[in-house]
Amino acid sequence: MNTVYRYNPDDFKGILGLSDDFSNFYKSHEKYCSTNALMDWSVRHNCWENLIFTIKGREVEGFLNPVTAHEMTSYLEELVID
């Protein structure tokens, strides 16, 4: 990854799926930003949705507190909207 993001995937290695989903989203986001292609947008959107659902799932399971989960989803929405 070329960009420094607020949430480092390595910080979430102990939480099921979160590290991988962050990595996948960031990679697809960077690819989309460099090409702006419709296909890359679709991949980025799918990775974003997967990550949002993973965050919500880990919140329900108690691995993330609600405030952190909300901050994460807000941050990710900002990345997708920009």
N, C-alpha and C positions, 0 to 999 in steps of 0.2 A: 504494500500500500504506500502510496506517495504522499498522502495527506495525513496530518495529525488530526485525529478525531477525539471527541470528548470521552468516549468510552472505548477503552482498549480491549479487544477480544481476549487477550491473554489474562485479563483480570477476572474473567468469568469461566475459566477452564473447569472449575468444579461444579458448575451449574449446567445440568443436562441441556445440550443443544444451543445454549446462549452464545458461547464463544464461536462456534461454527457459523451460526446464523448472522452474527455481527460481521464476521470475516466475509461471508458470501455477499452480504448487502454492501459492505464497503467496496469490495472488488467490482461488483456490478454498477455501483454508483460512479466509481471512477471511470469505468469504461463508458458509461452513458455520457458523463461530462466531457469526455475526450472526443466522442463521436457524434452525440446527439441523435443517433439513429433510432428509429421507431422500434426496431427489434431489441435494441439495448434498453430502451425505456420499459418495454414489456418485461424483460428479465429483471431489471432493477425493481419494478413494481412488485413482481412475484416474490423476490427476495425480501423486500420491505414488508409485505404482508406476512410472510413466514416469520420474520423477526418480531413483528408486532404481536402475533399470536403466541410466539414462544415467550415473550416478555409477560404477556397476560397470564399464560399458563404457570410460569414460575412464580408470579405474584400470588395466584390462587393457591399454589402449593406451599407458599410461605418462604420461598427462597429469595424473593425480593420484597422489600416493603413497598406499600402502595405509593408513597411519595417518590421513591426512586424509580419505580415503574412508570409513573406519570411523567417524571422528568425525562426519562429515556424516550418515551413515545413522543413527547413534545419536541425533543431535539431531532428525532428521526423525521418527524413531519416537516420541520424547518428545512432539513436537507433535501427532502423530496420536492418541496414547494419552490425552493430557490432555483 
